[in-house]
Amino acid sequence: MPSSSETQEHERMQVEMDKLALQKQQLRDRQAMLSMLEEFGKQSGHMQQHMLESEEAKRSLEIKAIKKQLAILNAKEVALQEQMDKILHLKSQPDVLDTASIISQGGVFVLPPITKPGIVPPPSKPAPQVILDAQDLPTTPSLMKCPACRELIITETVFRVGGTTWLVCVMCSMLGCVGGCCLIPFCAKCFKDVEHKCPKCRTRIHTVSKL
């Protein structure tokens, strides 16, 4: 059986493995986002050519940097796994199995899903949806193309007093809410309209009314 020091070392390596897995997932999510933005930029015909080429060059450089970081993390993960295998004194596996590909999950060793070499598994989270029409904007910050500056942005949301706020205030007054209770709708976000703004050019894009 492994000694206490070996057990502590194994636990430390397991924490490092979890951190590496999280970093790899974050890099893959970022890579998927950049690829989606690159594809969206190619399909859009409104952006000027020099702006399109500049954005594509930046995204290509960042994607290359992400691939290099993923390669480094993969190498660290393999090295850690080999050290963990030595500590646990794993028995030799048949030739059809590669012990370096065994992944430790909560103390139980399982084989990873069979994938083709060089193919990155899809991210666990779906890619964010790009809103094409401002009228389709929800009440939360969303990814879209600003109609003013033509940049891909995530909108900023601001709550504004609208018709619903005044309507609820008048109804509260008619129901006998006195002593300032009728002013509660002016303090509650659920009764206010949501205004979307561009974080770059500060243009008001659309207001989502609660009516």
Secondary structure by P-SEA (a helix, b strand, c coil): cccaaaaaaaaaaaaaaaaaaaaaaaaaaaaaaaaaaaaaaaacccccaaaaaaaaaaaaaaaaaaaaaaaaaaaaaaaaaaaaaaaacccccccccccccccccccbbbbccccccccccccccccccccccccccccccccccccccccccbbbbbbbbcaaaaaaaaaaaaaccccccccccccccccbbbbbbccccccccbbbbcc
